[in-house]
Amino acid sequence: MSAIITNNFRRNSCEGFINQIKSDPNSYFIGIGKSDKWPDSVTYSEDDQQFLVPLPNGTIIEDQDVLDNLITLVKIKEQSVLTPRNRWESGRTYKVYDPYDPLTFDLEGSDYPCYVTMNNNIYACLGNNGGLKSTINPSELYDTFDTTNHVLVTGDGYIWCFIQTNNQSSTFNTEQFIPVNQSLVETNSDTLLVNAKQATGGLIYNFKIPLSAGGSNLTKEDLIIKLKGVDEYGIAIPTIDLNNNDKFVVDVTGGEIKSIEYAYSEDSPIGAGIMAYPLIGYMKASIEVYENTDGNEVFVDTIRINPLVAPIDGFGAKPRRDIPSYYAGCYTRFSGVVDGDALIDTPIRQVSLIKDIQRNSDSPVGSNEGVEYNAEQALDGVNYIQFNANVLTVGHPVGSIISQGDARVYLDRVDLINDRIFYHTNSNSNVNYVPLQATVEAGEITISDINGDELGVHTQDEIDSIVASEYVHDTGEVLFVDHRKKIVRNVDQTEDVKIVIQF
């Protein structure tokens, strides 16, 4: 059995995911964590420039480790459906927007995707002058958006069509991606919606002849090329013979149909230099080719010509349909001032997207002091040992091992001001899941480096308590994880974190 996940499925999944976040914003968090180092590779250690961060493997234990490694979580502040940015540059060849081509949105060798992002707008390529290079920037010709310049032929023979104006204020308007509008109706652009349909609604904008499908031993004068179609109501549109119509130029060379193109006219109703009197209003269209043999029309079944038809409501009416809009963007901001002591001066190596976490109402940070939790601020994800005042006098390296009896955990940070040592554990063989305790029976706490050399010892009478983090460990679903090289943040640093998920 053959099957495929369609682009519409990907678009719907992406949009559904974004809508879930919008409808339940308090359930989705971006987390950062993993203070312990990546294991050395065969050749390099983590601090070597050539070191490659291990890829996520998607296992159940890795998801568990992501939760165990969390240092801080912050609610998502902005989310959007995105498309990759594909800048226009002179000298590139851009593909024709082709509904028959599964790779029309992809880079193939020197052939660039069928849309471009330039200045504040996105344009689709409806014609590339037979596959030649583009040399004229389309955005220079679009000062305003109306029916007179929605589609335009530039001096290099390219045909460009307006898709959308980009949201310049969006966090996701970056060098890599652009947020995609859902529809012109969504942006209250009723006039633009009408213009889109008038300009390109059901427009037959090009004709594709697959390789070796243009026939052989043909004579142009004997050809009848019938374009047939129906409108949006299913009513048949009168048949047109493209080979005998002055709106079109049919090239028959060497007995083969090489191309069918619009003739161009300065008097075109769409605007100067546009295809002359373009065919609009087609919901579906097909082409049949006949040879006139002794006064009889003989169907030629070896020829295949595909008319390329624009959406019936026009390009740009629904931008997410017109371009590859199956990338979901999530953004938040981590600030060293408000995001909790555990984050400051502690390295991070994982960025994750977590759903449905639980908050520890018994944590001494926040609500039990009569302060209601502010979901806009961060949740600390690491437990800490609270020592008695002035017990801690020296710091210890991140990644050191804290042990107490059978318990072994990683040290995240020593807070000399508040007499705290933050820690976490995971499935690494250097540590385990046995909990630290603030009881006499549990014994003293020893801090050692990764090689086992002792760095410090603290007796039970120096320990006040073991304090749970605001985040309840082992809660939440890991939806996304990104492994990164070590990043160390300080108290004055503010970091914008963006996650892009491809569906």
Secondary structure, DSSP 8 states (H G I E B T S, - for coil): ------HHHHHHHHHHHHHHHHH-GGGEEEEEE--S-----SS--TTSTT---------HHHHHHHHHHEEEEEE--EEEEEEE--B--TTBEE----TT-TTTTS-BTTEE-SEEEETTEEEEEEEETTT--B-S-GGGG-SS-STTTSEEE-TTSEEEEEEEE--TT-TT-SSSEEE--S-TTTTT-HHHHHHHHHHHTT-EEEEE--TT-S-SS--GGGEEEEEEEE-TTS-EEEEEEGGG-TTEEEEEETTEEEEEEE-EETT-TT-TTEESS-----SEEEEEEEEEETTEEEE-TT---EEEE--TT-TTSSHHHHTT--EEEEEEEEETTTS-TTTTT-EEEEEEEEES--B-TT-TTTGGGT----TTS-EE--EEEEE-TT---S---TT-EEEETTEEEEEEEEETTTTEEEEE--S-TT--S-----STTT--EEEE-TTS-EEEEE-GGGEEEEE--SB-TT-SEEEEEEEEEEEE--TT-EEEEEEEEE-
